[in-house]
Amino acid sequence: QTLPHSIQRLRRLSMPKKAETGQSSMNILSPLSQLAHSLRQAYVEDQRSHILNRGRSILLNTDYHNTVRVGTFVPDDGDCPVDSSGKNTPLASLDQDRITALFAFHQCSVSTTVQQIIDLCRETLDVAVSTSSSPSPANDAREDNLDSLPPMLYRTSRELLDLFRAIVPTLHASEVSSIPRTAAVLHNDCVYLAHESSLLGAEYKSKFRSFDSSMESSPEGKDDKAKLLGEICTFVDMVPPFRDLATKSMGSMIELQKGQLYELISPRLANFQQALASNESVSEWDDAETALRAALYHLRHLSQAWTPVLSRNVYHMSMGNLADLVFTLFLDPVWKAEDITEAASRFIHTLFLDMARGAAEMFLADSGGAAPTSHQELSLTENTMQHRFQVAKKFATLFEKSQAVGKFMAMRLSEIHRGLEEGVFRSVTARELSHLISAAFDDSEKRTALLNVLASKQ
């Protein structure tokens, strides 16, 4: 607390050189010179401690639930406008530059905590640059200058990012592992820090180098420690740890949600395969409808939590991953069924169409990125739903297959043959389609001919 707060005041303590004084004078002033040197070292250490304490206070005391929107909205391929030929308009034709769009940080919400940490990190680096560029008196002795301050500030700025990685995942571990929104916020924070780390080094390396160039004409030059900052200033090595932490936090949450979806669906479909042989509605069909409603409700709840937080691309990949699990759990009993009656075919047709539409509503088609609500669901236009279906096909690998199976159940053999030519069943393998035909249709010449066509394609 007794140390000066101004670097200029510390520079006034610089001592004369040996050439300007006698040896006896230097012997007398040696203790005072050592004191001046120790004050400078104490000042440098005090600055580091002060900055790290500020960072620690931010991480421990800031409400981690508060978020702020950052980044640039970059539409994915499915969101690009459609031209007259039906193809997506290429990204290069959008208002923003193609290269800028490719490397832009996709718009999402990050915590105010990480925003303040990045601001403090930049503030620290700015002080390091300004301290390096402060001219020192020509008569200052090398050991009396504050040449160790810029390297110390650079080191401190890196330690601020290490503090985040050490404190936040541990402090909020229970929430990150159980609350979808908190896991999404931590994911975004880590991706944001990885993005900033990839840029900070290049940004401030150029600033240090520009100063080095200006100092080459100086008679005294500059201390090697400060000059090296223009060469070693980098944060790229911090990118992989932050990306790994982002993947771990969001990946663990998705696995948790998969487990919950499995518990909602699987017990209710335990006897669904055998029930497809029934000629009339049975309780197992009601259980299947209940399972679908529960799964869609769960996905809608996740959508409301994740849409305002995650970037559009990450949101779509997450929802597509979960939707594929739902499709898998409903498709498996159908693939394994040995006998599917006409009544069961009509039920599957309706069930799968409802499943496809319900899953498609979880994907975003508007540039604002608002979460779908019950009011919005009632007002969805057909064009909007078609756009959502296209996005769902891109991010949910089983979406198109579930649609094809739903359509199959309402077709006659001649329509199925025509659908093969039109590519309706391109997402379904020949073996799978053959099994469905054998289970859903009685033996006949048409069925045998169609099975022969499919056998030739296997």
N, C-alpha and C positions, 0 to 999 in steps of 0.2 A: 504493500500500500504506500510505502514511502518512496518507491521508484518514480522517476519522472514519467509523465505520460506522453511526452513529445520526443521524437527522435532527434530533433534539432537541439534540444536542451542537452541531450546526452553527448552530442558531437562537440559541445563546448568544453567537455572534459578532456579532449585529446591533448596529448603531451608533446613537448618539443622533441625533435629528432636528436640523435647523438651528435650529428655534425654541428648543431647550433649551440651545444653546451659542452662544458668540460665533463671529464669522467667523474670527478668528485660530485658535480651537481647531479649527474644521473644516479649516482649511488644514493644521494639524499632523497631524490624524487622517486626512486624505485618503488617504495611502499605505496606512494600515492598513485603511481602508474598502475600497479597491480590492483589497487582499489577501483580505479576507473575501469579497468578491464573486467573485473568481477561484476561491476554494476551493469556493464553492457551485456554480459552473459546472463545475468539475472533478469534483465529486461527482456531478452529474447525468450527465455524460458517462461517468463511471466505472460508474455503475449500468447504463447502456445497454450498454456494452462487456461488462460482467460477464454480463448476461442473454443477450446474443447469443452469447457464448462458451459458455455452458451449452447453448444450443440447438444450436450447431455441434457440440459434443461429443456430444450425444445423437444427432444425425443421422449422424455419422461412426463412432461407436464402438458403437452399439447393434446387436445382431444383427437384421437386417431379416426374418429368417425366423420369428422368434417372433411369435405372434399372440395376440390376446385377443378374446373374443366381446363384441360391443356391440349395442345396439339392441333393438327389440321385435319378437317374432315376429308378423307380420301375414299371415294366409293370403290368397292371391289367390282370385278367384272360384271357380276350380276346386277349391279346398281347403275351401270352405265346406260345412257339413253339408247333407245333402239331406233335404227334408221329405217328407211323405207324397205330395205331388203330383208329386214328382220334380224339383222346382226347388231351386236352391241357396238356402239361408237367407241373407237379406240381411245385409250387414256390420253394419247398425244393430242387429241382434238379438244380436250377440255381446256378451261381457262388457265389453269395452273400448268406450269412447265412440267414436262414429262419426267425429267430427271429429278426435279424438286419433289414431285409426287412420289417417286419411287423411294426416296430416302427420307420423306417426311415422317414425323412421329404421328401416328394415327390418333385421332381425337379420342380421348377417354378422360376419366376422372381420377385424379391422384389425391392423396391426403395433403392437407395443409402442412402436415409435419414434414413430408419430403420436400415440399415446395420451399419451406423455410430453411431446410438443410442445404438445398442447392443454392439458395440465395446467400447463405453464410459462406458456403464454399467459394462462390464467385467473389464475394466481398474479400475473403482472405487472399485469393489469388490476385485481385486488383491491388491490394495493399502490397503484396510481394512485388508486383511490377512497378508500382509507384516508388517503393523503397529502393529498388534496384536502380531506377532512373534518377533518384535524388543525387545531385552532384555532391561529392565529398570534398572538403578543403584539401588543397594540394599538400599542405604540410602535415596532414594526418598520418600517423604511423599505421601500417597495415594492420597491426593487431588491435588498434583502437577503433577501427571502422566497424560498422554494423553489417559487415559482409555476410555474416552467418544468419541474418534475419530472413532474407528472401528464401534461402533453401529451407529454413525452419517453417516458414509459412506455407511453402509448397507441400512439405511433409504433413503439416497440420491439415491442409485441405483434403489430402488423401485419407487421413485418420478420421475426418468427419464422416466420410462414406463408410469406413469400417465400423464406426460407432453405430450407424443405422443398421448395418447387417448384423451386428452383435446384440443390439438392444431390442429392436422392434419385433422380430420374429419370436423372441423369448417372452417379451412383456405381454404380447397379445396372442400367445400360442393357443390358448383355449378357444378364443373367438375365431382365430384363423382356421382352426380345425373343425369348427362346428357351424359357423355362420357364413352362408354363401357370399354375402356382400363384403364382409371383412376379408375373406380370402381373395376376392376379386380386387379389392383396394390394394392389398399387399402385392398381388401379382402386378398391378399397374405401376405401383411405386418402384418395384424392382426393374421392370422394363424401362421405366422412365429414367432411372439412375443409370442403367446400362446404356441407354441412348445418349444421355448427357456425358457419360464417361467416354464414349467414342468420339465426342466432339470437343470436350474441354481441353484435352492435350494439344490438339492441333490449333485451337483458338489461342491459347496462352503461350504455346511454343513460338508462334509467330510474333507475339508481343515481346517476349524476352529476346528473340533474335533481332527484332527491329532496334531494340535498345543496344544490343551488342554492337551492331553496325555503327550506331551513332557514337559509341565509346571508342572505336578503333582509332579515331583521330586524337583522343586524349593522351597527353604525355604520360600520365600515370597508368592509363588503361583501367582495367577492372579486375577484381580478384577472380581467380579461376573458379571458385565456388559459384559465384553469380553467373559467370559466362556459361558454365555447364548446364544451367537451367534451360537455356535455349536448345539444348540437345537432348536432355533426359526428361523434360516435362511431358508426361504421358499418364493417361488414366485407362488406357485400353486393356491393361491386365485385369481391371476390375469388372470388365464386361461379362466374362464367363461366370463368375460367382453370382452376380446379380441375375443373370438369365437362368442359372440353375435353380436359384431360390424362387424365381417367378414360376418356373415349370413345376417345381415341387409343391408350392402352395396351391396353385390352381389344379394341378393334376390330382392331388390328394382330395380336394373338394369334389372334383368330378367323379372320382371313384366312390366317395361317400354317397353322392347322389345316385350313382348307379346301384349301389346296394339298397338304397331306400326304394328306388323304382322296382327293383327285383322283388322286394318284400311286398310291394303293393300289387304286383301283377302275378307273379309265379304261383302263389297258393290258389288264386282264383281260376287259374287255367290248368290245374292239376288233372282234371278229367275232361278237358275240352276236346282232346283228340278223339276219344271214344264217343263223345256226344255228337260229333259230326255225322254219325251214322243214323241219327234219329230223324224221323219224318215229321216231327212236330217240335215246337219250342219246349225246351227243358230248362231246368234251373242252371245248368252249366252255361247255357247261352246268356242268361241274365248275369251270371257271374263274370262272363267275358265283357259284357257291356259295362258293368260296374268297374272292372279292372281298367278299362280304357278311360272311363271318366276320371278315375282316381289318378291315372298316369298323366293325363292332359292337365288336370288341375295342378298337379305337382310341377309340371313343366311351366305352366303359366305363372306359378308363384316364383319360380326361379327366373323367369323372364322379367318379371317386375323388379326383382332385386338386381339383376345383372345389366339390363339394358341401359340404365342411366350411368353405369360405372365403366363397363368394359368397352373397348374399341369394337367397332362393328365386326371386323374380321374375327377377332378372338371370340366374341359373343356367338357368331354363327358357327364357328368350329365347335364350341362347347355344346351348343344346343343340338348340332348335328350328331355329335358323339352320343348324347343321351337319347336322341330320337332313334338312332340306330338300335340301341338296346331294346326300346319298346317294340320296334318293328321285328327284331329277332325273336322276342318272346312270343309274339302273336303269329309269326310265320312258321315257327318250328312245329307246332301241332298240326298245321295244315299240310306241311311237307310230309309228315309221318303218317297222316291219316290214310287208311287203306280203303275206306268207303266214305264218300261224301254225298249225301242225298241232295235232291233238288231243293228241298226246304233249307237245308244247311248251306247250300250254295248261295241262295238269296240272302241268308243271314250274313254270311262272310262278305258278300258283295257290299252290303250296307255298312257292316262293321269296318271294313278296310277303307271304304271311301270316307267315312267319318274320321278314321284314324289319320288318313292322309291330309284331310282338310284341317283337322285340329293341329297336327304337327306343323303344317305350312304356316298357320297363323302365328307361330312362335318366331318366325323369321321376319326380318324388317325389310320393308319396301320403300319407306319414306325417308328422305334425307335428314329429317329432324331426329330420327332415332328414338321416337317415343315408344314406350312399352305398350303393347296391345291391351286395351281394357274391354270390359263387357260392352260399353257403349260403342267403342270403335269397331268391335267385331260385328255389330249389327249394321254398321254403315259401310262395311268394306265393299268396294265396287268389284265387279268381275275382273277388270283390268288389274286392279291391285292384287287380287288373289292369284291371278295368273303370274304376276311378277313374284309373288311369294313362293309359288310352286316352283318357279325356275331357280330361285335361291335355295330352296329346300333340296332340289335335285343335286345342286352343286355341293352342298355341305353334308347332306345325309346320304350315305352311299346306298342304303337300302330303301330309300324313299320311292324311287322309280319302280323297283321290284314289287313293293307292297301295292303300288297303284296297279301294276300289271296283273297281279293275282286278284285284286278286287274286280277288275274289268273282266277277267277270265270267267269268274263265277256267274256272270250274267250273259255269257255268250253261248251260241250253238256251235257245233263242230265246224260248220261252213264258215262262220264268222271268225273262229279261231284260226282256220287255215288262211283266211284273208288277212287277219291280223299279223300272221307270220310274215306275209309278203310286205305288209306296210311297216313292219318294225315295231309293232306294239309290244312284243315280248323280247326285245333285244336285251333287256336286263335279266331275263330268266334263261337259265341254261336249258339245253335240249332235254337233259335227263330229268330236271325238275318239272318241266312242262309235260313230259311224257307221264310222269307219276301222277300229276294232277288230272290229266285226261283219263288215265286208267281208273282213278278213284272216283271221278265225278260222272263218267259216262258208262252206260252199259255196252257190252261187246256188240259191235256192228261192223259192217264193211267200211263205213266212213271212218270209224275210230281206228280200225286196223290200218287203213290207208294213211291216215294222219300220223299214226305212230311209226309207220315205215318211213315217212318223210323225215320225221325227227330222228329216227335211228340213223339215217344216212348222214346226219349232221353231227352226230356225236364223235 
